[in-house]
Amino acid sequence: MQDSLQTAQSAINSTKIVPEKQIFSLWEILFGGGLVSNIIMVAIFLLGILALYIFLERYFFIKRASKLTPNFLENIKDFVQDGKIDTGIDYCKTIDSPEARMIEKGLARIGRPISDISNAMQNQGQLEVSKLEKNLNLLASASGAAPMLGFLGTVIGMIMAFFEISNVTGAVSPKLLASGIYTAMATTAAGLFVGIPAYFFYNIIVTKVDRLVLKIQTHTNEFLDALNKPV
């Protein structure tokens, strides 16, 4: 009798349904929220690619523009003192840098009032700054738009999840609620994952631009001081 009870108990235990353990799938979380959620997720990742491209393009562009030419300003001063203005202009044309193009404008107007020279250099400086800041507005927009898109995806996902729950008759399965929530929250996580680095990218580029502009202003002021120096 004892053996029969043990055998029956073993049979009952062997027939118990063991719940299947759910495997964490990043792909399913990111792209398992339906058509609207997938569209928003793709838009977020496209913003991330755009932000990374702009950051790398601007970083290396500014790095090239910041490259120092040994004794550049000293050579310009020597050309001015020796009266070799055309030689100085040709020398500036061989150097691909913002300050060289600004000083070239100044050299081309030597003989006019110093205010005209300064204005010409300032106008050229504005053009150079606009070149340095090219597409920075897009980088700033990407850093702000990505989290907002993520939040929009979360709101839409939550609306759709509660809409499905409202159509369920009887008790609501916690699994159904949890699945809808973590899928909806995935868009916010993706938006922050893109927006936070893009925000740092933007500030890094702005800082490099400011430093380069300060250096250019310093050199142009030295050039103007050299023109004003009594002979």
Secondary structure, 3 states (H helix, E strand, C coil): CHHHHHHHHHHHHHCCCCCCCCCCCHHHHHHCCCHHHHHHHHHHHHHHHHHHHHHHHHHHHHHHHCCCCCCHHHHHHHHHHCCCHHHHHHHHHCCCCHHHHHHHHHHHCCCCCHHHHHHHHHHHHHHHHHHHCCCHHHHHHHHHHHHHHHHHHHHHHHHHHHHHHHCCCCCCCHHHHHHHHHHHHHHHHHHHHHHHHHHHHHHHHHHHHHHHHHHHHHHHHHHHHHHHCCC
